[in-house]
Every structure is written in structure tokens, then in C-alpha cells.
Amino acid sequence: MLKQVIAKIKNWSPAPEVHAHCDGPCGVYDPAAARITAEAVLSMTKKILALEVPDSSDAAATVAYQNTLSRFIAIKEEQAQKTKDDILILWTDYFKPVHLEKYPELHDTFWKAAKLCSACKVEVSLDHANELMDAVQKIHQMFWATKDRDVTYYKAS
């Protein structure tokens, strides 16, 4: 019964057709979020590599080590996924064919950056974490160039 009433209301007063060129108003995109999360991936990778394994006879130290290690890993993986989400949104929602004309390497840059995010989740590689930072910097430079703005790329650490 309710479905029939809703259908009649839709027929009497249909919603107007709308058009938009992107998911949000112009100007809401910014690669800064990807930089922050990629930097967290790099930081956690460094922290994981710097952890010292305690003597196996020290149960309390072993538990503390395992707790810290698991927390660092969880954060690294979460931040790598956030980086991937942020760059995929820029790639698929912000960049248009006109940008591809100016930056023919655009698709390859984003595809490789997304793959680096996955690699940083799967492994503990300082090289890949640094490569991810470089890829995000390249995306930053392309993005701001499309807006004819010179925005300094900086790292928090």
C-alpha cells in the first residue's frame, strides 16, 4: 500500500532532472589529505623497522612489543588505504580529459600511486613508502598546476 502511495506521489510531482560536472562544488578537492596520510604511512614504516624485538624470556616485554607492532601495522594499513581513497577520488572525480592533454602521464602516475598504496599495506618497505611520498608530491604538483597556482609542497616531519 505504501509503495503505491509513493509511486502516485512520484507521478504527480516528479523530481526535476539535475546536472553536475563533479561530485561536489568546485574547489573542494585538495591533495593535502593524501600527503598527510602518506606521510603517516612513511612514519609508521620507520617505527616498525626501528622496533627492537625483546628477549623471548621477557613475557611482559614481548606482549608490549607485539601490542606496539600490531598498532603500528594497523595504523600503516589504515593510512595507506586512506591515501589510496584520496588519490582515487582526485583521479576519477577531479581530473578531466583536458588535464590529460597537458599531463599525458596522469593516468600512469595515479595508477602507480594506487599500486604503491597497496604495496605499503602488504609489506614493510621504506623504499615503497618513500616512493609513495614522491608519487603524492607529483600528484600535488599536477593538481595545483591545473588551477594555475603554485602551492608549496611540504612535509610535517
C-alpha positions as CSV (number, residue, x, y, z in Angstrom):
1,M,0.0,0.0,0.0
2,L,2.8,2.4,1.0
3,K,4.6,1.7,-2.3
4,Q,1.5,2.6,-4.3
5,V,1.2,5.9,-2.5
6,I,4.8,6.7,-3.1
7,A,4.5,5.8,-6.7
8,K,1.5,8.1,-7.1
9,I,3.3,11.0,-5.4
10,K,6.3,10.5,-7.8
11,N,4.0,10.5,-10.8
12,W,2.2,13.7,-9.6
13,S,5.3,15.6,-8.7
14,P,8.4,14.1,-10.4
15,A,11.8,15.3,-9.2
16,P,13.5,17.7,-11.7
17,E,16.4,16.4,-13.7
18,V,19.7,17.9,-12.4
19,H,23.2,18.1,-13.9
20,A,26.6,18.5,-12.2
21,H,30.1,18.3,-13.6
22,C,31.6,16.8,-10.4
23,D,30.6,15.2,-7.1
24,G,31.0,18.4,-5.1
25,P,31.2,22.1,-5.7
26,C,34.4,23.3,-7.4
27,G,37.3,23.9,-5.2
28,V,36.7,21.1,-2.6
29,Y,39.5,18.9,-3.9
30,D,43.0,19.1,-2.5
31,P,45.8,16.5,-2.5
32,A,46.8,17.6,1.1
33,A,44.9,14.8,2.7
34,A,46.8,12.3,0.6
35,R,50.1,13.9,1.6
36,I,49.2,13.7,5.3
37,T,48.1,10.1,5.2
38,A,51.1,9.0,3.0
39,E,53.4,10.7,5.5
40,A,51.8,8.7,8.3
41,V,52.5,5.5,6.2
42,L,56.1,6.5,6.0
43,S,56.3,7.3,9.7
44,M,54.7,4.0,10.8
45,T,57.0,2.1,8.4
46,K,60.1,3.8,10.0
47,K,58.7,3.0,13.5
48,I,58.1,-0.7,12.6
49,L,61.6,-1.0,11.2
50,A,63.1,0.6,14.3
51,L,61.3,-1.6,16.9
52,E,63.6,-3.9,18.8
53,V,62.5,-7.4,19.4
54,P,62.7,-8.2,23.1
55,D,64.3,-11.2,24.7
56,S,61.8,-14.1,24.4
57,S,62.1,-14.9,28.0
58,D,60.7,-11.5,29.0
59,A,56.9,-12.1,28.7
60,A,55.8,-8.6,29.6
61,A,58.3,-7.0,27.1
62,T,57.2,-9.5,24.4
63,V,53.5,-8.6,24.9
64,A,54.3,-4.9,24.9
65,Y,56.3,-5.4,21.6
66,Q,53.5,-7.3,20.0
67,N,51.0,-4.7,21.0
68,T,53.1,-1.8,19.7
69,L,53.9,-3.7,16.5
70,S,50.3,-4.5,15.8
71,R,49.2,-0.9,16.5
72,F,51.9,0.4,14.1
73,I,50.8,-2.1,11.4
74,A,47.1,-1.2,11.8
75,I,47.8,2.5,11.5
76,K,50.1,2.0,8.5
77,E,47.5,-0.1,6.7
78,E,44.6,2.3,7.6
79,Q,46.6,5.3,6.4
80,A,47.7,3.6,3.2
81,Q,44.0,2.9,2.4
82,K,43.1,6.5,3.1
83,T,45.8,7.7,0.8
84,K,44.5,5.4,-1.9
85,D,41.0,6.6,-1.4
86,D,42.1,10.2,-1.6
87,I,44.1,9.8,-4.7
88,L,41.4,7.8,-6.4
89,I,38.9,10.5,-5.8
90,L,41.2,13.1,-7.3
91,W,41.9,10.8,-10.3
92,T,38.3,9.8,-11.0
93,D,36.4,12.9,-9.9
94,Y,38.6,16.0,-10.3
95,F,40.9,15.3,-13.3
96,K,39.2,15.7,-16.7
97,P,40.3,15.0,-20.3
98,V,41.7,18.5,-20.7
99,H,44.1,17.7,-17.9
100,L,45.2,14.5,-19.6
101,E,46.2,16.6,-22.7
102,K,48.5,18.7,-20.5
103,Y,49.8,15.7,-18.4
104,P,49.9,12.6,-20.7
105,E,51.5,10.7,-17.7
106,L,48.5,11.4,-15.5
107,H,46.8,8.0,-15.6
108,D,50.1,6.2,-15.2
109,T,51.1,8.4,-12.2
110,F,47.8,7.8,-10.4
111,W,47.8,4.0,-11.2
112,K,51.3,3.6,-9.9
113,A,50.5,5.7,-6.8
114,A,47.4,3.5,-6.1
115,K,49.6,0.4,-6.5
116,L,52.2,1.8,-4.1
117,C,49.4,2.3,-1.5
118,S,48.6,-1.4,-1.8
119,A,52.3,-2.3,-1.6
120,C,52.6,-0.2,1.6
121,K,49.7,-2.1,3.1
122,V,51.1,-5.5,2.3
123,E,54.7,-5.1,3.2
124,V,57.0,-3.0,5.4
125,S,59.2,-1.3,2.8
126,L,60.9,2.0,3.4
127,D,61.6,2.3,-0.3
128,H,57.9,1.9,-1.2
129,A,56.8,4.4,1.5
130,N,59.3,6.9,0.1
131,E,58.1,6.2,-3.4
132,L,54.5,6.8,-2.3
133,M,55.6,10.2,-0.9
134,D,57.2,11.1,-4.2
135,A,54.1,10.0,-6.1
136,V,51.9,12.1,-3.9
137,Q,54.2,15.1,-4.5
138,K,53.9,14.6,-8.2
139,I,50.1,14.5,-7.9
140,H,50.2,17.6,-5.8
141,Q,52.2,19.4,-8.5
142,M,49.9,18.4,-11.3
143,F,46.8,19.2,-9.3
144,W,47.9,22.8,-8.4
145,A,49.2,23.4,-11.9
146,T,45.7,22.7,-13.3
147,K,44.5,25.6,-11.1
148,D,47.4,27.8,-12.2
149,R,48.6,28.0,-8.6
150,D,52.0,27.5,-7.1
151,V,51.3,25.8,-3.8
152,T,54.4,24.7,-1.8
153,Y,54.6,21.0,-1.1
154,Y,55.8,20.5,2.4
155,K,56.1,17.6,4.9
156,A,55.1,17.7,8.5
157,S,58.2,15.8,9.6
